[in-house]
């Protein structure tokens, strides 16, 4: 029978959802529907396309098969030995199996399996029509969606699984296949308290913008026949269903309005978090222009921007030089309303916030930042780790030692100590109390205002960064300037103190829960170590163990994290490198040793060149053989190896076979190149190329030599050679991780 493909359209209308939920839930809806369609054996020749607005979640499939594919399956029954007697007559087991399948015994087929000969039956099941299956699929999809917060709203479905929880109550359901309604309902539970809310039944109706309409009543019913009709009618009713379409409209409107006041939108990029969020706050975006008194421009730009962006979701406007203008742009959900009145109301709210900010600014500046240091003793960091005053002292001591002992820049130690000491003082200011997003930033601003050294100010300002693990995540070397070394010392110190201290205090992230932000802190610290040359210009190879050892030394208590800290940091480092796009196997290979000995910068540099070799035949030969090398080398303990290396005869005097001599020669030639690269942190390309040459020599050695010889001295010499190969290659990477699976 020929399969025909028809259109599916689903819209779940609900009460308004938070903007932060929509991107994730929209993706979930598409993946959940795709999964359930596959499980139901319903083929689509076009992708599942999701869309959403604050009041609706939707999905469309332009071409979906009108019937399930037929199911062909083999049902295994009893073993033949239990199914027939000695005369070949069917016993109860065979009859029972045949009866269960609805056929005669002679229709069963004998099949030989690894467990013996069994009776089987080839069962065919004709696929049901898609329309008859879609209701059950939607029920599964609704239960599959995982919202950040679920609501109990006295709803249930006829799937026998009890109440239906959802992010927000569902108010209507558009459910069409081939332009016809698919029956589906969400009932009220028997114990529902509110009798005014009715059951939701699927239909062919959607609803336009809540407050505006080009014709008729706002929010009126719109009957639709197809996705194209659905999209067209909603657009005419002031609803744009696609996030990208709304964002494009927002961008154009912002640029147009900014030009009218002689400026441009501050930091106008598609990656802007505000620009990404705003389209999910509205269904049909419009932009109004507002202003505020120029006297508020005396406030720091950071305060003005935070007030507008984080608190009001307004876009600041800057002039050609990048200086803020006394204007802002607000995105509204009101396409045809009194624009002047909206602008005035927005201005009133913003000016009130700016008056508060100016009061805090003036009040905070009456006291020096370091005068607030003692007040940090009243702010608890952690019950086992003490106050923020104690943390600040630990950070100061740790930053000083990192600058002096790890970076080997004694001249930066004093500034690093001062920046660490003042880094948390802004937590005691009124401004940060009102605008917590500005912690760190205001510390740098106040430090500059009181005349602190510029390096100290910049280090305090940015010490919470980096917040991301990508190479372009802030701060940049250009922004840090001459303060880059001081900043790196303070940033690492703050994050290392948090991670080491919290693990020592018994805290740890579990699953998706990380209330203390330990993953973020660890990744920030590792990001600095991985990209240290780009941040600071220093070509210093810092091991994770160096930093953790110093962090333990400045702790007030002698904590024991029982190794959890090391496992955690190794996981975070691997995650960071994998997110950079490096192959998982390569990452495992270069991070095989104890995390205390791993230099993140070295790991990155190895990974940058390793792909050039990992797929070559020579390197794959070495990778395959290296697992055998490691297994054999285990027969010689580390102490025995060290004794033989110091007291034993040279291998060339004991091993005389040609394959042994060849391996010794190749090993000697490689050693200089590999150890030179490991020592200097450069030349890894040459080191991996040299290591690849060992593959053929090792292969010949194993082909011609029996390592575990009866002669004790010969056996020990060959084990010693294997140990030398193992130890040398492991200085680069555990290449056995690179074996390609076939």
Helices and strands as residue ranges (DSSP letters): E 5-14, H 19-39, E 49-53, E 56-65, E 71-79, H 80-83, H 92-101, G 105-107, E 109-113, E 116-125, H 130-144, E 151-156, E 163-166, E 170-177, E 180-181, E 185-188, E 200-203, E 205-207, E 221-223, H 227-236, H 243-260, E 264-265, H 273-278, E 286-291, G 294-298, H 301-306, I 307-311, E 314-318, E 324-332, H 339-364, G 369-372, G 374-378, E 380-382, E 386-387, H 388-401, I 402-406, G 410-412, H 413-422, G 425-428, H 430-434, G 436-438, H 441-449, H 454-462, H 477-480, G 481-483, H 484-504, H 518-530, H 532-536, H 544-554, H 564-579, H 584-590, G 595-597, H 600-614, H 617-633, H 638-647, H 651-654, H 658-680, H 684-692, H 694-704, H 712-732, G 735-738
